[in-house]
């Protein structure tokens, strides 16, 4: 029996949603960093900077996870 490889569409959609979340974080993080750096006079600006750095780290994490999920949907063998 020859098994043909096909893309698992459910896993592909899950990966694309993760990449969408990563894209949102890629815009939100640097924007918040810029806003917090323009003022940086109150303690809330420092807290906003820390949150922005965490959002940037989440963007990298979600991008890595999304790409792995998309590749799994295309190249992983189904166990049926």
N, C-alpha and C positions, 0 to 999 in steps of 0.2 A: 504494500500500500504506500503510495506516494502521497505525502501530506503537503498541500499547498499552503504557503504562508499568506495570510490575509491580515489586514489591519483590523484590530479590535476597535470598533468605533466608539464604544462606551469609554474605554480607557483613554482613547485619543481626545474625546471631549473633556474628560477630567483633566488631562494634561494641558489642554488649551485654556481651561478655566484657571488653572494654577498660573499659567503664563500671563493671563489677564490680570490676576492679582499682583503678580510681579511688576507688570507694566505700571499699574496704579501706584505701587510703592516707589518705582523708579522716578515718577514725577513728584510725588508728595514729599519724599525724603529731602531731596536737594532744595525744593521750594521752601520747606520749613527751615532748613539750614540757612538759606539766604535771609529769610525773614528774621530769624533769631540773631544772626550776625550783624544785621543793619542797626539794631538797637542795642541789645545786650546790656541793659542798664538795670533791669529788675531780676529778681530770682526766678520769675516765671520764664524769662527768656533763656536762662540757663537750663531749666527743666525742659523747655521746648527743644533746645539743642540736643539734649540727651535723647529725647524721644525721636527726634529726626535721625540721629545716628542709628538708633535701633531700627527704624523703618528702612533705612538704607541697607542694613544688614539683612533684614527680612526680604528685601528685594532680591538680593543675591541668592539667599536660600530658596525662595520660591522659584527663581529662574532655574536653578540647578535641579530642583525637584520636578519642575514642569518638563524640562528637557528629558530627564530620565523617564518620566511617565510616558511621554510621547514616543521615545525610542522603544520602550517596553511594548507599547501598543503595536508597533510595526514589526519588531524583530523577535519578540519572545514567542516560543512555541506554546501553543495551547495544550493543556493537559486534559484532553478529552478522550 
